[in-house]
């Protein structure tokens, strides 16, 4: 991360406003004995200077240390696996884990100040697309950051935790090739997401090694949602030459593909093989059980929390990017291709 900007003080804000430090303190504490015009000016300058109230020193409060875990979207099966790992690690370490969904990314300064004012020791952002403004605001507020499965990495020194996505995409596609499939489609997440790109590259590498050409109409990108599976599953299955197998970028989307197949009278795996990614609980509950690439989500949550706490304590870390190993889990949604389906 770049050199951390100097923290604004009460004296800095008071000098800018032309008032006393005591007046600024009254505004911060919500006192009523401040003129409305003065209050408005001071509040504006507090925001302008990205002022953050000093956090209590360790040991000054009887409260439990807390780390905030923020998602940019609704909680889903992927999220719950991460949360389980984070909460379990937090219990072991005596740290509270606060889970939230960030809806307003337009005011990074206010967002970072609120985290610091709440006494959060660190922030863990999940599948977030971070801007330079947000990173700068967190640095100014002295809130360490760890990102799980980042959608982008605007700075190489952003600390992140992920999995071997390329190896997972490679293994999933090699499994389908080994079953005799050659018409294999890919339905993934956001086209620019780092994890999606790695899975896509693994998929393409496996096909290229076998001399299989991928038609452009066989690759589609959504947002790792069930609705994406319904939509793009229908798109590829309605092609004049549909795929006999589909590698899907997450389990939730894979369930949507399954439903799109059933709506067309296709049997899984007799008529269509499907491989997911994540190995969440829904992969084991669906019928037939989903063949998928296991992403060690609980372990990723635990590693992210421990890393965040080391950053908060000013301790060195071994690497700014950690990748945990993926593993192909074969279940009932894949089978050898039939001559009729392969054409």
C-alpha positions in Angstrom: 0.0 0.0 0.0 1.2 3.6 -0.5 2.4 5.8 2.3 -0.5 6.5 4.6 -1.7 10.1 4.5 -1.4 12.1 7.7 -4.4 11.9 9.9 -6.4 15.1 10.4 -6.7 16.3 14.0 -9.2 18.5 15.8 -6.7 21.3 15.6 -6.5 21.0 11.8 -10.3 21.2 11.4 -10.5 24.1 14.0 -7.9 26.1 12.2 -9.6 25.6 8.8 -13.0 26.7 10.3 -11.5 29.6 12.3 -13.0 28.3 15.6 -11.6 26.8 18.8 -10.8 23.1 19.2 -13.5 23.0 21.9 -16.1 24.1 19.4 -15.1 21.3 17.0 -15.3 18.9 19.9 -18.8 20.1 20.7 -20.0 19.5 17.1 -18.5 15.9 17.2 -20.3 15.2 20.5 -23.6 16.6 19.3 -23.8 19.4 21.7 -26.6 21.9 21.2 -24.7 25.0 22.2 -23.2 25.6 18.7 -24.7 28.1 16.2 -26.3 26.3 13.2 -24.0 28.0 10.6 -20.9 27.1 12.6 -22.1 23.5 13.0 -22.7 23.2 9.3 -19.2 24.7 8.5 -17.4 22.4 11.0 -19.3 19.3 9.7 -18.4 20.1 6.2 -14.7 20.5 7.1 -14.7 17.3 9.0 -15.8 15.5 5.9 -13.4 17.5 3.7 -10.4 16.5 5.9 -11.6 12.9 6.3 -11.5 13.3 10.0 -11.6 10.1 12.0 -12.0 10.0 15.8 -9.1 8.2 17.4 -9.9 4.6 18.2 -9.5 3.6 21.9 -6.2 1.9 22.6 -6.1 -1.8 23.0 -7.1 -2.6 26.6 -8.9 0.7 27.2 -12.3 -0.9 26.5 -13.8 -4.1 27.9 -15.5 -4.7 24.6 -14.5 -7.4 22.1 -12.4 -6.5 19.1 -14.4 -6.6 16.0 -13.7 -7.0 12.3 -16.3 -6.1 9.7 -17.0 -8.4 6.7 -18.7 -6.6 3.9 -20.5 -8.0 0.8 -21.5 -5.9 -2.2 -24.6 -8.0 -2.8 -27.1 -10.2 -1.1 -26.0 -13.1 1.0 -26.0 -16.5 -0.9 -24.7 -20.0 -0.5 -21.2 -18.9 -1.3 -21.4 -16.2 1.3 -22.7 -18.5 4.1 -19.7 -20.8 3.7 -17.3 -17.9 4.0 -19.2 -16.5 7.0 -19.0 -19.9 8.8 -15.2 -19.9 8.4 -14.9 -16.3 9.6 -17.2 -16.8 12.6 -15.5 -20.1 13.6 -12.0 -18.4 13.4 -13.4 -15.4 15.3 -14.6 -17.6 18.1 -11.2 -19.2 18.4 -9.4 -15.9 18.4 -11.9 -14.0 20.7 -12.8 -11.5 17.9 -16.3 -10.4 16.9 -17.3 -10.7 13.3 -19.8 -8.1 12.0 -21.4 -8.9 8.7 -22.9 -6.2 6.5 -23.9 -5.5 2.9 -22.5 -2.3 1.5 -25.1 -0.5 -0.7 -23.6 3.0 -1.1 -20.1 3.1 -2.6 -20.4 6.7 -3.8 -19.0 8.3 -0.6 -15.8 6.4 0.3 -14.6 8.9 2.8 -17.8 8.7 4.9 -17.8 4.9 4.6 -14.2 4.5 5.9 -14.8 7.0 8.7 -17.8 5.1 9.9 -15.8 1.9 10.0 -13.1 3.5 12.0 -15.5 5.3 14.3 -17.2 2.0 15.0 -13.9 0.7 16.3 -13.4 -2.0 13.6 -9.9 -3.4 13.7 -10.0 -4.3 10.0 -12.3 -4.7 7.0 -12.7 -7.9 5.0 -14.4 -7.2 1.7 -15.8 -10.1 -0.3 -15.9 -10.2 -4.1 -15.7 -6.4 -4.1 -14.7 -4.1 -7.0 -12.6 -1.6 -5.2 -11.7 1.9 -6.5 -8.6 3.9 -5.7 -10.7 6.4 -3.8 -12.0 3.6 -1.5 -8.5 2.3 -0.9 -7.2 5.8 -0.1 -10.1 6.4 2.3 -9.4 3.2 4.2 -5.7 4.1 4.4 -6.5 7.5 5.8 -8.9 6.0 8.3 -6.2 3.5 9.4 -8.5 0.5 8.6 -6.5 -2.5 7.3 -8.1 -4.3 4.3 -8.2 -7.9 3.2 -10.2 -8.9 0.1 -11.6 -12.3 -0.6 -12.0 -13.3 -4.3 -11.4 -9.7 -5.5 -13.2 -8.7 -8.7 -10.3 -6.3 -9.5 -7.0 -5.4 -8.0 -6.3 -1.7 -8.6 -3.1 -1.9 -6.6 -0.7 -4.8 -6.5 -0.2 -4.4 -2.7 -3.9 -5.0 -1.8 -3.9 -8.0 0.4 -6.2 -10.7 -0.9 -7.2 -14.3 -0.3 -8.5 -16.6 -3.1 -8.2 -20.1 -4.5 -6.4 -21.7 -7.5 -9.1 -20.7 -9.9 -7.1 -21.5 -13.1 -6.3 -25.0 -11.8 -10.0 -25.5 -10.9 -11.2 -24.5 -14.4 -8.6 -26.7 -15.9 -9.6 -29.8 -13.8 -13.3 -29.3 -14.4 -12.8 -29.2 -18.2 -10.4 -32.0 -18.3 -12.9 -34.1 -16.4 -15.5 -33.4 -19.1 -13.0 -34.1 -21.8 -12.2 -37.4 -20.2 -15.8 -38.4 -20.4 -15.7 -37.9 -24.1 -17.3 -34.4 -24.3 -16.1 -32.0 -27.0 -18.9 -29.5 -27.2 -18.4 -27.9 -23.8 -19.8 -24.5 -22.9 -18.8 -22.1 -20.1 -21.1 -19.9 -18.1 -19.3 -17.7 -15.6 -19.3 -14.5 -13.6 -18.4 -10.9 -14.5 -16.1 -10.9 -17.6 -13.6 -8.6 -15.9 -13.5 -10.4 -12.5 -10.1 -11.9 -11.7 -11.5 -15.2 -10.4 -13.8 -15.6 -13.5 -10.9 -14.8 -15.9 -8.7 -17.5 -14.2 -11.5 -20.1 -14.4 -12.2 -19.2 -18.1 -8.4 -19.5 -18.9 -8.3 -22.9 -17.3 -11.3 -24.0 -19.3 -9.7 -22.7 -22.6 -6.3 -24.2 -21.8 -7.8 -27.7 -21.3 -9.8 -27.5 -24.6 -6.8 -26.1 -26.6 -4.6 -28.9 -25.3 -7.0 -31.3 -27.0 -7.4 -29.3 -30.1 -11.0 -28.4 -29.4 -12.2 -25.0 -30.8 -14.6 -23.1 -28.7 -17.4 -21.3 -30.6 -18.0 -17.7 -29.3 -21.6 -18.6 -28.7 -20.4 -21.2 -26.1 -19.1 -18.7 -23.5 -21.4 -16.3 -21.5 -20.8 -14.1 -18.5 -23.3 -13.1 -15.7 -23.0 -12.3 -12.0 -22.7 -15.7 -10.4 -26.5 -15.9 -9.9 -29.2 -18.5 -10.4 -30.9 -16.3 -12.9 -27.8 -16.3 -15.0 -28.0 -20.1 -15.3 -31.6 -19.9 -16.4 -30.9 -17.2 -19.0 -27.6 -18.5 -20.5 -28.4 -22.1 -20.0 -31.4 -21.5 -22.2 -29.3 -19.6 -24.7 -26.7 -22.4 -25.3 -29.2 -25.3 -25.1 -31.4 -23.7 -27.8 -28.4 -23.5 -30.2 -28.7 -25.5 -33.4 -25.7 -27.5 -32.1 -26.0 -27.3 -28.3 -23.3 -28.4 -25.9 -23.3 -31.8 -24.4 -21.6 -30.4 -21.2 -21.4 -27.1 -19.4 -18.8 -25.9 -17.0 -20.4 -23.3 -14.7 -18.5 -20.7 -12.7 -20.5 -21.2 -9.5 -22.9 -23.7 -7.9 -25.8 -21.3 -7.7 -25.6 -20.6 -11.5 -25.3 -24.3 -12.1 -28.7 -24.9 -10.5 -30.1 -22.4 -12.9 -28.6 -24.3 -15.8 -30.1 -27.5 -14.4 -33.5 -26.0 -14.4 -33.1 -24.7 -18.0 -32.2 -28.2 -19.0 -35.2 -29.8 -17.3 -37.5 -27.2 -18.9 -36.3 -28.6 -22.3 -36.8 -32.2 -21.3 -33.1 -32.9 -21.0 -31.9 -35.4 -18.4 -28.9 -34.8 -16.2 -26.4 -36.5 -16.7 -27.8 -38.7 -19.5 -28.4 -35.8 -21.9 -26.3 -33.1 -20.4 -23.3 -33.0 -18.0 -22.8 -30.1 -15.7 -19.9 -29.1 -13.5 -20.1 -26.3 -10.9 -17.6 -24.3 -8.8 -17.5 -23.7 -5.0 -18.9 -26.9 -3.5 -21.4 -25.2 -1.3 -24.2 -27.1 0.5 -26.6 -26.7 -2.4 -24.2 -28.8 -4.5 -24.8 -31.8 -2.2 -28.6 -31.2 -1.8 -29.6 -30.9 -5.5 -30.7 -33.9 -7.5 -28.6 -35.3 -9.0 -25.8 -34.1 -6.7 -23.6 -31.6 -8.5 -20.1 -32.4 -9.7 -18.2 -29.3 -8.8 -14.8 -27.8 -8.0 -14.3 -27.4 -4.3 -13.2 -24.0 -3.3 -12.1 -24.1 0.4 -14.4 -21.2 1.3 -14.4 -21.8 5.1 -10.6 -22.0 5.1 -10.4 -18.8 3.0 -12.6 -17.0 5.6 -10.3 -18.2 8.4 -7.1 -17.2 6.6 -8.6 -13.7 5.7 -9.5 -13.0 9.3 -6.1 -14.1 10.7 -4.4 -12.0 8.0 -6.5 -8.9 8.8 -5.7 -9.2 12.5 -2.0 -9.4 11.7 -2.2 -6.2 9.6 -4.1 -4.5 12.3 -1.4 -5.4 14.8 1.3 -4.0 12.5 2.8 -7.5 12.0 4.4 -8.6 8.8 2.6 -11.0 6.5 4.2 -13.6 4.3 2.4 -12.7 1.1 -0.1 -10.1 -0.2 -2.0 -12.7 -2.1 -2.8 -16.2 -0.8 -4.3 -18.9 -3.0 -5.7 -22.1 -1.4 -5.9 -25.3 -3.4 -9.1 -26.3 -5.3 -10.3 -29.9 -5.7 -12.6 -31.6 -8.2 -15.5 -33.3 -6.5 -17.2 -35.8 -8.8 -20.8 -36.5 -8.1 -23.9 -37.4 -10.2 -24.3 -34.5 -12.6 -21.6 -35.7 -15.1 -21.4 -38.9 -17.3 -19.9 -40.2 -20.5 -21.3 -38.6 -23.6 -23.5 -40.7 -25.7 -23.0 -41.1 -29.4 -26.4 -39.6 -30.1 -25.7 -36.4 -28.1 -22.1 -36.0 -29.5 -23.5 -36.2 -33.0 
